[in-house]
Each structure stands twice: as structure tokens, then as C-alpha cells.
């Protein structure tokens, strides 16, 4: 089943060890098991190394470790969306916080130099903020929905929940091109929260416990990461899915959390058994 409403749905879709591929325009879905031998898709699993307190009130849409080592968190829901900064180890006290205007539904975030870009879901609006104060300094527009965002080298990578990613100018937010993410030649839909690491883009696959590692140059999926072993203490609500991935600089470790999760996890991605 395809979930047509990005944020409210009747039950969660779980994909274990498979990629959720939704042909939204045709109204159909299929699960594709990538073959490591045929397509070179590496199969990994997320292994918890440490747990940190998070925020059960945060409808997490974006997660990123800032250059100074603090944690940036962007949240969603109209009337509840905000951007805040905290330390890795402690949820309180927050170091800075700004609320979005009540009509906006906050989405993905990323820091570029001394600025932080923050998306909105259906308003076609990106807000540029001062990285220290988080106060808004500028705005830019884009077509369609905004979901995830990350920065690499001289570009931003932008997702809208489909199998297509966009390359944007990091200063002006102007679109440069679009490319399709595929696994063994099959488009991979549901790309959500993003994290850019070197030549790769990591993406949550919406409503699942899967993460894909994508070659940023070609759009080809190079690894499927099974995060189903990560405890979800907020699973009583089907909206509270895995959504939040941040790389810890100078390591091979990541932070994972989800919408309204009370915990965040430092993990490694290791070969699946």
C-alpha cells in the first residue's frame, strides 16, 4: 500500500530488508529485494553503541551535527514547528530555539557556513537562518513539497518524498538539476530525511526502518541499512516513525532518532549477518 498523505496515515508500513518502491503516479507499490551480487547493493544493519535522551514532543523532521559539535533539530506540525540547538548528551537546557509561524509545517534542515536552511512541507518556502542565533535572515522558494535537505561540497541535496532528488545552489537555493535514485535499476520512492557524507547521501525511506546510502554523483543505491533493531518507544502512534539521521564528523558513526521519540541513538552501520 502506498501512503498518499505524507504525515497522517492509518497504519505504519514496515519494510524489513527491502526497499519500498512506490509508483505514486500509478497508485501501485512493490517491494524490491536488492541483490548484492547483481547490483552491488551492500546490506548493512544499524548497531546501537549509546543512547541519549531526546524529546518526545519533537516531531523530528531534520537532524544535523553542527560544525561546533552541537545538535540542530528541526520539527514539524503546524503551530508546533521550530528549530532548536542542544548538546549531544543533554536535551536540556536548549542552547537556542526559534518557532516557525503557526501556518508553516517545518521540514528538513542543513547548515551551510554561517547559515542554516530550513524547509517547509507544502508552502514552497525555505528559510535561511543565522547559524548562531537561528533567527531568520532570508527566504527562498521552490516548486512542490519539501522533505529533506543536506549539504555537500558546493551544493545542497533536496528530497520531496519521491525517488527524485534535486541539486540546489547553497547560497541562492536555485535548482540546478534533478536525478532519480535507483536500486538495481528500480526507482526508490519515499526518500525523506537526508544526510550528506562525502560522496554519499543517506536517506530515510519514509514509514520504514530502512535507510539507503546513495551515490551522490549517479543516484545509484550502494547500501541498504536495516535499522529495525533500533528501539522505537513512540510506536503507539503510527506517525512516530524513524526520521532523523546525522553523521558524527571524523567518525563512522551516526545518530538516529524519530518523530516524537524520547531517545536518540549513536549507531554504527555494520555488515548484516
Secondary structure, DSSP 8 states (H G I E B T S, - for coil): ----SSS--SS----SSSEEEEETTTTEEEEE---HHHH--EEEEEEEEEEEE--TT--EEEEEE-TTS-EEEEE-STTT-EEEEE-SS-SSS-SEEEE--TT--EEEEEEETTEEEEEESSS-EEEEEETTT--EEEEEE-SS---EEEEETTEEEEE-SSSEEEEE-TTT--EEEEEE-EETTEE---EEEEEEETTEEEEEETTSSEEEEEETTT-BEEEEEE-TTS--TTTTSTT--EEEEEE-TTSSEEEEEETT-SEEEEEEEEE--
